[in-house]
Amino acid sequence: MKKGNGVTRKYAEKVLLEIPKIADSINKDAKHFQLITKIAVYGSYISTNKEILGDLDLAVEVKNKYEENEHSSKLFQLINSFNSGSYIERLFKANDYVYKCLVNGKKCLHINPYNVLEISGLSEDIDYKIIYDFDN
């Protein structure tokens, strides 16, 4: 549950149980042209024992689900399904659509690309924990 400027650890744990299920449903849905391959939690959830967290930080790895021609076709279908905005705005919206679906209305989530973990020099099991791995 959100509390003022943060989220409770108990609520964060509940959300973290839901995230892999949402990722699986996104990966099974043919309309999505991207595949979620890995999700890790990091930040205050891992680095502190505080009961109130600022937000829930996730790093998400996404890959193309289809080969080039089919990927382009699926991308254009999604772009054309949006009713407003310029072509460029709809293209960005399409590229971020998988993240929006993963967030699924939860305002407590802060999502970054997976490579933020490596760029930041974070170490698995110390600084972050993988909560979803499509290959396993």
Secondary structure, 3 states (H helix, E strand, C coil): CEECCEEEHHHHHHHHHHHHHHHHHHHHCCCCCEEEEEEEEECHHHHCCCCEECCEEEEEEEEECCCHHHHHHHHHHHHHHCCCCCHHHHHHHHHHHHHHHHHCCCCCEEEEECHHHHHCCCCECCCEEEEEECCC
